[in-house]
Amino acid sequence: MGMKTLTLRDLPPQRSSSSTSTSTSTSNSTHKACLRDQSSALLQFKSSITIDEYIAHSNLWSWETNTSCCSWQGVTCNGYGFVIGLDASESGLSGMINSSTSLFKLRRLEKLNLAYNEFSPSSIPTAIIQLHSLTHLNLSSSGFSGQVPIEIYQLTSLVSLDFSFLYGLQSPNIESLSKNMSSLRELRLDAWIECKYFRLAAIVLISKTSQSSSTELIQLPTIWFCHELFFVEFIVSVLVLSMNDITHFPIEMFSKVPAWLWNKTQTLNISHYLLDGFEQPVPDPSSSNLQILIDLRSNMFDGPIPDLPTTLGQLLLFDNNFTQVPVSICNLSLPVLLDLSNNRISGSIPPCLLDQRDLQ
C-alpha cells in the first residue's frame, strides 16, 4: 500500500505555513527624500502618543527632525517620497488614536502595522477610510475596542487583515467585511471576542478565487464561534479550525463534522474540537478533495474509523475513542504518517499494518 511510516506516538501540533505579518522594512537609500508633509505627519503622531522608555528597540526612537523620514526605522517610502509602509509594532506605544490622528494624513499608505502596542481604550477610528490604498492592516494585540467601524469594509484593496487578540471589539459584521473585500486573502481573528458581543445570525467567511493559481489559505486557530459557521464562494486548499473555544454556546451546534467539509478542502485540521461524530456518513473517498492531511486528534469520536480518502499523506486520529480499524486503510497509496494511539481499538488489525517494518 506504499505506507512509509506508522507511528503510535503522540505528535506535536502542526505548525501553520501561513503568516499574517504586515511588517514593513526600512526603506533603502535609493528612495528620494521624504516629503515634508509626510515627515510632519509622522512626527505629529510620535508626539501625540507615549513611548515606553524601557523599549529600546522601538522604531520611533529613530524618528528625528534632522533626517529624512524615508531613513527612519519602520518607514518605507516610494520613489516619490511618499510613505507607503509603516511598521510601529512592538514599539511600546500607548495613548489614544482617533480620527484626528496625523497617521491618517498618509494617504498613500499601503501597509500599516500597529500590533502589540496599547492604544486602549481607543476605538478603531472611522478615518481609517482615508487610507484607501491599504493592502495590509495589522492591529493585533493593540488594545482597540468598541464597534468595528463600517469604514473598514470599504478598504477594498486589503489583502491581509489582522484583528487577532482584540478582546474588546463588539458587533463586527464579518459578512459585510468579507463580501466587500474581494482581494482579501488573509483574515486573522485569533482569540477574538467573547460570544456575548456577537450580534450576528452567522459568521460568513468568503475567499474568492483570483485569476492566479496561488493557494488560498484561511486559518482560524483560536476564534470564538457563537453561531453556525458556513462558507459562501469559499475555495481554499487548507482549512485549520483547531483549538477553538466552544464553551460559550450550545455544544450540539458543533458536535458533528459538517458534511460539506470533505469536499471543501485538501487539508483538514479539526483537532481539539470536542467533536463526537459525523453529521452524515463520510462520503465516498473517491469523491473527496482531501489529499494531504486529515487531523482529527483529541476529539471524542467513537465507533469504527470511517473509510477515508486513499491519497492522504498523514492521518492523525489519536486521542479519540475509535474502536475498529477498517480494512480500507490498507488502500492508502502514498507514504503515510498514521497515528492511532490513545483510542479504544479492539478486534483484528488489518494485516497490512502488521507488515510495516517501520512500526513504532
C-alpha positions as CSV (number, residue, x, y, z in Angstrom):
1,M,0.0,0.0,0.0
2,G,3.0,2.3,-0.1
3,M,3.0,3.1,3.6
4,K,6.3,4.5,4.8
5,T,5.9,5.3,8.5
6,L,3.5,4.1,11.0
7,T,3.8,5.6,14.5
8,L,1.8,5.2,17.7
9,R,3.4,8.1,19.4
10,D,1.8,11.4,20.1
11,L,2.7,14.2,17.7
12,P,3.1,17.9,18.4
13,P,0.5,20.2,16.8
14,Q,1.2,21.0,13.2
15,R,2.8,24.4,12.5
16,S,0.9,26.6,10.2
17,S,2.5,27.6,6.9
18,S,0.7,30.9,6.8
19,S,1.7,34.3,8.2
20,T,-0.3,37.4,8.6
21,S,2.6,39.7,9.3
22,T,2.2,43.1,7.8
23,S,5.5,44.4,8.9
24,T,7.3,46.8,6.6
25,S,11.0,47.2,6.1
26,T,13.1,50.3,6.4
27,S,13.5,52.0,3.1
28,N,16.8,52.0,1.4
29,S,19.0,54.8,0.2
30,T,17.6,54.8,-3.3
31,H,14.4,56.4,-2.2
32,K,14.0,60.1,-2.7
33,A,13.9,62.5,0.3
34,C,10.8,62.2,2.4
35,L,8.2,64.8,1.5
36,R,7.7,67.5,4.2
37,D,4.1,66.7,4.9
38,Q,4.9,63.0,5.3
39,S,7.6,63.7,7.8
40,S,5.4,66.2,9.6
41,A,2.5,63.7,9.9
42,L,4.8,61.0,11.4
43,L,6.4,63.4,13.9
44,Q,3.0,64.6,15.0
45,F,2.0,61.0,15.5
46,K,5.1,60.4,17.6
47,S,4.4,63.5,19.8
48,S,0.8,62.5,20.3
49,I,1.4,59.1,21.9
50,T,3.6,57.8,24.7
51,I,6.7,55.6,24.1
52,D,7.8,53.3,26.8
53,E,11.3,54.5,27.6
54,Y,12.3,50.9,28.5
55,I,11.6,49.7,25.0
56,A,15.0,50.2,23.5
57,H,14.1,48.7,20.1
58,S,11.1,51.0,19.4
59,N,11.2,52.0,15.8
60,L,10.1,55.5,16.8
61,W,13.4,56.4,18.6
62,S,15.0,56.9,15.1
63,W,12.4,59.5,14.1
64,E,14.2,62.8,14.2
65,T,13.6,66.1,12.5
66,N,17.1,66.4,11.1
67,T,16.9,63.2,9.0
68,S,14.7,62.1,6.1
69,C,11.7,60.1,7.3
70,C,12.5,57.6,4.5
71,S,15.5,56.5,6.5
72,W,13.6,56.0,9.8
73,Q,13.1,52.6,11.2
74,G,9.8,51.0,10.3
75,V,9.1,53.6,7.5
76,T,9.0,52.6,3.8
77,C,8.8,55.3,1.1
78,N,8.2,55.0,-2.6
79,G,10.4,56.7,-5.2
80,Y,8.5,60.0,-4.9
81,G,9.0,60.4,-1.1
82,F,5.5,59.3,-0.1
83,V,5.3,56.9,2.9
84,I,3.8,53.7,1.8
85,G,4.6,51.4,4.7
86,L,4.7,51.9,8.5
87,D,5.7,49.3,11.0
88,A,5.3,50.5,14.5
89,S,4.7,47.1,16.0
90,E,6.1,46.1,19.4
91,S,7.3,49.7,19.9
92,G,6.0,50.3,23.4
93,L,3.3,52.8,22.2
94,S,0.3,53.8,24.3
95,G,-2.3,56.5,24.2
96,M,-5.4,57.4,22.3
97,I,-5.8,57.2,18.5
98,N,-8.7,58.9,16.9
99,S,-9.8,60.3,13.6
100,S,-7.8,63.4,14.1
101,T,-4.5,61.5,14.5
102,S,-2.0,62.6,11.9
103,L,-1.4,59.0,10.7
104,F,-4.5,59.4,8.5
105,K,-2.8,62.1,6.5
106,L,-0.5,59.4,5.0
107,R,-2.9,58.8,2.1
108,R,-0.5,56.6,0.1
109,L,0.0,54.2,3.0
110,E,-0.3,50.6,1.8
111,K,0.9,48.6,4.9
112,L,0.2,49.6,8.5
113,N,1.3,47.5,11.4
114,L,0.4,48.8,14.9
115,A,0.4,45.3,16.5
116,Y,1.5,44.7,20.1
117,N,1.1,48.2,21.5
118,E,-1.5,49.5,23.9
119,F,-4.0,52.0,22.5
120,S,-6.7,51.2,24.9
121,P,-9.4,52.5,25.2
122,S,-9.3,53.7,21.6
123,S,-11.9,52.6,19.1
124,I,-10.8,51.9,15.5
125,P,-11.1,55.4,14.0
126,T,-13.6,56.0,11.2
127,A,-10.8,58.0,9.5
128,I,-9.3,54.6,8.5
129,I,-11.2,55.1,5.3
130,Q,-8.8,57.8,4.3
131,L,-6.1,55.1,3.9
132,H,-7.9,53.8,0.8
133,S,-4.7,52.3,-0.6
134,L,-4.1,49.9,2.4
135,T,-3.4,46.3,1.4
136,H,-2.1,45.1,4.8
137,L,-3.6,46.2,8.2
138,N,-2.4,44.6,11.4
139,L,-4.0,45.7,14.7
140,S,-3.3,42.5,16.6
141,S,-3.0,42.9,20.4
142,S,-3.1,46.7,20.1
143,G,-5.9,47.4,22.6
144,F,-8.5,48.7,20.2
145,S,-12.0,48.1,21.4
146,G,-15.6,49.1,20.7
147,Q,-17.5,48.6,17.5
148,V,-15.7,47.9,14.2
149,P,-16.4,51.0,12.0
150,I,-18.2,50.3,8.8
151,E,-15.5,52.3,7.0
152,I,-13.3,49.2,7.4
153,Y,-15.5,47.4,5.0
154,Q,-14.7,50.0,2.3
155,L,-11.0,49.2,2.2
156,T,-11.4,47.1,-0.8
157,S,-7.7,46.8,-1.6
158,L,-7.0,44.9,1.7
159,V,-5.2,41.6,1.1
160,S,-4.3,40.9,4.8
161,L,-6.3,41.9,7.8
162,D,-5.3,41.0,11.4
163,F,-7.8,41.7,14.2
164,S,-6.4,38.9,16.5
165,F,-6.4,39.3,20.2
166,L,-8.6,42.3,20.3
167,Y,-10.9,41.1,23.0
168,G,-13.0,44.3,23.3
169,L,-14.3,44.5,19.7
170,Q,-18.1,44.5,19.5
171,S,-20.7,43.7,16.9
172,P,-18.4,43.1,13.9
173,N,-20.1,42.5,10.7
174,I,-17.9,39.8,9.2
175,E,-20.3,39.2,6.3
176,S,-20.0,42.8,5.1
177,L,-16.3,42.7,5.6
178,S,-15.8,39.6,3.5
179,K,-18.3,40.4,0.8
180,N,-16.8,43.8,0.1
181,M,-13.2,42.8,0.3
182,S,-12.8,40.8,-2.9
183,S,-8.9,41.0,-2.6
184,L,-8.8,39.7,1.0
185,R,-6.7,36.6,1.2
186,E,-5.7,36.5,4.9
187,L,-8.1,37.1,7.8
188,R,-6.8,36.6,11.4
189,L,-9.4,36.5,14.2
190,D,-7.4,34.5,16.7
191,A,-8.8,34.6,20.3
192,W,-11.2,37.3,19.2
193,I,-14.2,38.5,21.3
194,E,-16.5,36.7,23.6
195,C,-19.7,35.2,22.4
196,K,-21.9,37.7,24.2
197,Y,-20.7,40.5,22.0
198,F,-21.8,38.9,18.7
199,R,-25.0,40.2,17.1
200,L,-24.9,38.0,14.0
201,A,-27.0,35.2,13.0
202,A,-24.0,33.6,11.5
203,I,-20.3,34.1,10.6
204,V,-19.6,34.2,6.9
205,L,-16.1,33.9,5.6
206,I,-15.5,34.4,1.9
207,S,-12.3,33.8,0.0
208,K,-12.9,34.4,-3.7
209,T,-10.5,32.8,-6.2
210,S,-8.4,35.0,-8.3
211,Q,-7.1,34.6,-11.8
212,S,-3.9,33.1,-10.5
213,S,-3.4,29.6,-9.3
214,S,-2.0,30.6,-5.9
215,T,-3.1,28.6,-2.9
216,E,-5.7,30.3,-0.8
217,L,-5.5,29.9,3.0
218,I,-7.8,30.9,5.8
219,Q,-6.6,30.0,9.3
220,L,-8.7,30.4,12.4
221,P,-6.8,28.7,15.2
222,T,-8.5,30.2,18.3
223,I,-11.6,32.1,17.2
224,W,-14.7,32.3,19.4
225,F,-17.7,30.9,17.5
226,C,-21.2,31.7,18.6
227,H,-23.4,30.7,15.8
228,E,-23.2,28.5,12.7
229,L,-20.1,28.8,10.7
230,F,-20.7,28.4,7.0
231,F,-18.9,29.3,3.7
232,V,-20.0,31.1,0.6
233,E,-18.0,31.1,-2.6
234,F,-15.3,29.6,-0.4
235,I,-12.4,27.9,-2.2
236,V,-9.4,27.0,-0.1
237,S,-6.7,24.4,0.0
238,V,-6.0,24.5,3.7
239,L,-8.6,24.9,6.5
240,V,-7.4,25.0,10.1
241,L,-10.1,25.1,12.8
242,S,-8.2,23.5,15.7
243,M,-8.1,24.7,19.3
244,N,-11.4,26.6,19.2
245,D,-13.2,27.6,22.4
246,I,-16.7,26.3,22.1
247,T,-17.7,26.7,25.8
248,H,-20.0,29.7,25.4
249,F,-22.7,28.4,23.2
250,P,-24.7,25.1,22.8
251,I,-22.2,22.3,22.1
252,E,-24.7,20.5,19.8
253,M,-24.2,23.2,17.2
254,F,-20.6,22.0,16.6
255,S,-20.7,18.4,17.9
256,K,-20.6,16.8,14.5
257,V,-18.3,17.2,11.5
258,P,-20.3,19.0,8.8
259,A,-20.8,17.0,5.7
260,W,-19.6,19.8,3.4
261,L,-16.1,19.9,4.9
262,W,-15.0,16.8,3.0
263,N,-15.3,18.5,-0.4
264,K,-14.2,22.0,0.5
265,T,-10.5,21.5,1.4
266,Q,-7.5,19.4,0.5
267,T,-6.1,19.6,4.1
268,L,-8.4,19.3,7.1
269,N,-7.4,20.1,10.7
270,I,-10.2,19.9,13.2
271,S,-8.2,18.7,16.2
272,H,-9.0,19.5,19.8
273,Y,-12.6,20.4,18.9
274,L,-14.7,18.2,21.1
275,L,-16.4,16.6,18.1
276,D,-18.1,13.3,18.7
277,G,-19.3,12.2,15.3
278,F,-20.1,13.0,11.7
279,E,-23.1,14.9,10.6
280,Q,-23.6,12.4,7.7
281,P,-21.7,9.3,6.7
282,V,-18.3,10.2,5.3
283,P,-18.8,10.4,1.5
284,D,-17.2,8.0,-0.9
285,P,-13.4,8.6,-0.6
286,S,-13.1,8.9,-4.3
287,S,-15.4,11.9,-4.3
288,S,-13.4,13.8,-1.6
289,N,-11.0,16.6,-2.4
290,L,-8.8,15.7,0.7
291,Q,-5.3,14.8,-0.4
292,I,-2.7,15.8,2.2
293,L,-3.8,15.6,5.8
294,I,-6.7,14.6,8.0
295,D,-6.2,15.7,11.6
296,L,-8.9,14.6,13.9
297,R,-6.8,14.4,17.1
298,S,-8.1,14.9,20.6
299,N,-11.8,14.8,19.9
300,M,-14.5,12.4,21.1
301,F,-15.1,10.3,18.1
302,D,-16.2,6.7,18.8
303,G,-17.1,3.6,16.8
304,P,-15.2,2.3,13.8
305,I,-12.9,4.5,11.9
306,P,-14.7,5.5,8.7
307,D,-13.4,4.8,5.2
308,L,-11.2,7.8,4.3
309,P,-9.6,9.1,1.1
310,T,-6.7,6.9,-0.1
311,T,-4.4,9.6,-1.2
312,L,-3.5,11.1,2.2
313,G,0.0,11.8,3.3
314,Q,-0.9,12.0,7.0
315,L,-3.8,10.6,9.0
316,L,-3.8,11.6,12.7
317,L,-6.6,10.1,14.8
318,F,-5.1,9.7,18.2
319,D,-6.8,10.7,21.5
320,N,-10.3,9.6,20.5
321,N,-12.5,6.6,21.2
322,F,-12.3,4.8,17.9
323,T,-12.9,1.1,18.3
324,Q,-12.1,-0.6,14.9
325,V,-9.6,-0.1,12.1
326,P,-11.2,-0.7,8.6
327,V,-9.5,-2.9,6.1
328,S,-9.8,0.0,3.6
329,I,-6.9,1.7,5.5
330,C,-4.7,-0.7,3.5
331,N,-5.6,1.2,0.3
332,L,-3.6,4.2,1.3
333,S,-1.5,4.8,-1.8
334,L,1.1,7.3,-0.7
335,P,3.8,7.2,2.0
336,V,1.7,7.9,5.1
337,L,2.2,9.0,8.7
338,L,-0.5,7.2,10.6
339,D,-1.2,7.7,14.3
340,L,-3.9,5.7,16.0
341,S,-2.7,5.9,19.6
342,N,-4.8,6.5,22.6
343,N,-8.0,5.1,21.2
344,R,-10.1,2.0,22.2
345,I,-9.2,-0.1,19.3
346,S,-10.1,-3.8,19.7
347,G,-10.5,-6.8,17.4
348,S,-8.4,-7.7,14.4
349,I,-5.8,-5.4,13.0
350,P,-5.6,-5.2,9.2
351,P,-2.6,-7.4,8.1
352,C,-1.1,-4.5,6.1
353,L,-0.3,-2.6,9.3
354,L,1.5,-5.6,10.9
355,D,3.7,-5.9,7.8
356,Q,5.2,-2.5,8.2
357,R,8.9,-2.6,9.2
358,D,8.8,1.0,10.5
359,L,6.1,0.2,13.1
360,Q,6.9,2.1,16.3
